[in-house]
């Protein structure tokens, strides 16, 4: 099975968000080929959540799991810690008052 490059996935995700008029920005550009991707969802009320890809050990599927949730500074601190471990990490910031991130849609979920 061919694996998508991180850059291709990021570009496709940003395009899908634009189709839904959901603003999103690349706040940290990771490795184009194999960088991991972290998605921060800011609901513009001072709260945020951060999602990262992981494996479901029971099924072997790739899933999005919540890395952190809370005030935006708390989530930003968790993201900074992750970037300290992985300098190739992409960080995308999605801003949506309704809390939409589209990670559960076809092509982005599991």
N, C-alpha and C positions, 0 to 999 in steps of 0.2 A: 504494500500500500504506500503510495506516495504521500509524503507529509508536506503540508503547505508551509511556506516560509512565514516567519513572524510578520514581515513587512506586508506580504500579500494578505494575511488575515486581518491585520490592522486596517489596511486600506479598505477591505471589504466591509469590515465592521463600521468604520466611519461613514462609508457610503450608505449603509443601511440606516444608520442613525439620521443622516441628512434627509433620507426619504420620509422619515417620520417627524422632521423638523425638531430634532433633539440635538441641541448643541453639544459638541464634544471636541476635546483638544488633546493633542499629544503633549504631555508635560515632561516626559522623559523618553528619549529615543534610544531603544535598546538595540541589540544586535539584529541586523536585518534578516539573517538566515535562521537563527535558532534561539533568539531571545524569548524569555517567558513574558507573558502579558498580564498586567494587573489593571483592573478597571475600578476607578473610584467613581461612585455615584454621589453627587452633591445635590441635595434636594432644595437648596437655596433658602433654608430656614435655620442654618447653623449646624445641621446634622449631615452625616455622610456615612457611606458604607464602602468597603473595599472588597473586591472579589478577585480570586485567583483560581487558576486551573489546578485540579488535583485528580487523583484516581480514586474511584470507588473500589475499595478492596474486595467488596462482595461480588461485583459484576465485572470489574476490570475496565469499566467505562470511564472516559474523561468527563469530569463534571466541574461546574463552577461552584466554589465554596466561598463562604464569607470569611475573609481574613480579619476584618475589624469593622466595628460599627460604633457610632457615638457622635460626639461633637466633631466638627471638621478638624480642629487642631489635633484631637486624639487620633483620628484616622490618618491625618498627614504624618504624624509621628510614627505610626505603624508602617506606613509606606516608606518613610525614610529609613527605618530599620531594615526593611526588606531590600532596599536599594544598597544598603551597606553590605549585605550578604551577596547580592547579585548585581554587579555593575552593568550587566547586559539586559537588565529588566526594562521592558517598556511599561510606561505608566500612562494610561488614558483617563482623562477626567470627563465624565458625562454630567451635564447639568440639566436636571428635570424636576420640576416641582411635584410632578405626579409619581416620581420614583421609578420611571421606566428606564430600563437599561438594555432590553432586548436580548440579553444573554440566554434567555429561555426559549428563543425562537429557533426554528430550523436553521441549520448551518452554523449556529453558535452554541447551542446546547450540546450536552453529552456527545 
